[in-house]
Amino acid sequence: MMGFWKRLRFYLIGLSIGVVLVLMFFGPRSMQCSYFPNSRALEEAKIYPMSFSAEAQQTINAEKMDSVFLFNEIFKKSKITNFGTDEVRETPCRTYRAAYREEKKFDVVYQICKKQTVIKEIKKVE
């Protein structure tokens, strides 16, 4: 009979070979599990290419925002304020209203259309 330590050694060798093979075949992946409605609505907006209305572009230029701020701050730390309204069920474009309340305060209105996100409005809140 095999001793406990010998069996443990064979198990760990097999496990490490299996992990290496899985990483080789599937590669490292960045996984996100955001099942809450707020997170899903914000993450979905970041998936598609973004376009900006003239009013939103004006605010972006005036506040000297960049795409990093939009993606990493506004579309991560905002709270959707219009769940339960008919705006989020409209077709072909669902409209979301988000409130960003960190060091700067903004209200954002955006639409998720077929394969595109349209930022309609960004307002600075005092």
C-alpha positions as CSV (number, residue, x, y, z in Angstrom):
1,M,0.0,0.0,0.0
2,M,1.0,3.6,-0.7
3,G,1.6,5.8,2.2
4,F,-0.3,9.1,2.7
5,W,2.6,11.3,1.8
6,K,3.3,9.4,-1.5
7,R,-0.4,9.7,-2.5
8,L,-0.5,13.4,-1.6
9,R,2.7,13.9,-3.7
10,F,1.1,12.2,-6.8
11,Y,-2.1,14.1,-6.3
12,L,-0.3,17.5,-6.2
13,I,1.8,16.6,-9.2
14,G,-1.3,15.7,-11.2
15,L,-3.1,18.8,-10.0
16,S,-0.3,21.1,-11.0
17,I,0.0,19.5,-14.5
18,G,-3.8,19.9,-14.9
19,V,-3.7,23.6,-13.9
20,V,-0.8,24.3,-16.3
21,L,-2.7,22.6,-19.2
22,V,-5.9,24.5,-18.5
23,L,-4.0,27.8,-18.4
24,M,-2.2,26.9,-21.7
25,F,-5.5,26.0,-23.5
26,F,-7.7,28.7,-22.1
27,G,-5.2,31.4,-21.1
28,P,-5.6,34.0,-18.4
29,R,-9.0,35.6,-18.5
30,S,-10.4,38.7,-16.8
31,M,-13.7,37.7,-15.3
32,Q,-16.4,40.0,-14.0
33,C,-19.5,38.8,-12.3
34,S,-21.8,41.8,-12.0
35,Y,-25.4,40.5,-11.6
36,F,-26.9,43.5,-9.9
37,P,-29.0,45.6,-12.3
38,N,-27.0,48.8,-11.6
39,S,-23.7,47.1,-12.5
40,R,-25.1,45.3,-15.5
41,A,-26.5,48.6,-17.0
42,L,-23.2,50.4,-16.5
43,E,-21.1,47.5,-17.8
44,E,-23.3,47.0,-20.9
45,A,-22.8,50.7,-21.8
46,K,-19.0,50.2,-21.8
47,I,-19.1,47.2,-24.2
48,Y,-20.4,49.1,-27.2
49,P,-18.7,51.9,-29.1
50,M,-19.7,55.3,-27.6
51,S,-20.8,58.4,-29.4
52,F,-21.6,61.8,-27.8
53,S,-24.3,64.4,-28.4
54,A,-23.1,68.0,-29.0
55,E,-24.3,68.9,-25.5
56,A,-22.4,66.1,-23.9
57,Q,-19.3,66.8,-25.9
58,Q,-19.5,70.5,-24.8
59,T,-19.5,69.4,-21.1
60,I,-16.7,66.9,-21.7
61,N,-14.5,69.7,-23.2
62,A,-15.5,72.3,-20.5
63,E,-14.7,69.9,-17.7
64,K,-11.6,68.5,-19.4
65,M,-12.8,64.9,-19.0
66,D,-11.0,62.1,-20.8
67,S,-12.1,58.6,-21.7
68,V,-10.3,57.1,-18.7
69,F,-12.4,59.2,-16.4
70,L,-15.6,58.3,-18.2
71,F,-14.9,54.5,-18.2
72,N,-13.2,54.1,-14.8
73,E,-15.2,56.6,-12.8
74,I,-18.5,57.5,-14.2
75,F,-19.3,54.1,-15.7
76,K,-18.1,52.3,-12.6
77,K,-19.2,54.4,-9.6
78,S,-22.5,55.8,-10.8
79,K,-25.9,54.8,-9.6
80,I,-28.8,54.3,-12.1
81,T,-31.7,56.4,-10.9
82,N,-34.5,55.5,-13.3
83,F,-35.0,51.7,-12.8
84,G,-38.7,50.9,-12.9
85,T,-39.6,53.5,-15.4
86,D,-40.6,53.0,-19.0
87,E,-37.4,54.6,-20.3
88,V,-35.3,51.5,-19.6
89,R,-37.8,49.3,-21.5
90,E,-38.0,51.5,-24.6
91,T,-37.2,50.1,-28.1
92,P,-35.0,50.5,-30.0
93,C,-32.9,52.5,-27.5
94,R,-33.1,52.1,-23.7
95,T,-32.5,55.3,-21.8
96,Y,-30.6,55.3,-18.5
97,R,-30.1,58.1,-16.0
98,A,-27.0,57.8,-13.8
99,A,-25.9,59.9,-10.9
100,Y,-22.1,60.1,-10.2
101,R,-21.5,61.5,-6.7
102,E,-17.8,61.3,-5.9
103,E,-15.3,64.3,-5.8
104,K,-17.1,65.8,-8.8
105,K,-20.8,65.4,-9.2
106,F,-22.4,64.6,-12.6
107,D,-25.8,63.5,-13.9
108,V,-25.4,61.4,-17.0
109,V,-28.2,60.4,-19.5
110,Y,-27.2,57.7,-22.0
111,Q,-28.9,55.4,-24.4
112,I,-28.0,51.8,-25.3
113,C,-29.1,51.2,-28.8
114,K,-28.3,48.2,-31.0
115,K,-24.5,47.8,-30.8
116,Q,-23.9,51.4,-29.7
117,T,-24.0,53.6,-26.6
118,V,-25.0,57.2,-27.1
119,I,-24.2,59.7,-24.3
120,K,-27.0,62.2,-24.5
121,E,-26.3,64.5,-21.7
122,I,-23.7,65.1,-18.9
123,K,-24.6,67.8,-16.4
124,K,-22.4,69.0,-13.6
125,V,-24.2,69.1,-10.3
126,E,-23.2,71.7,-7.7
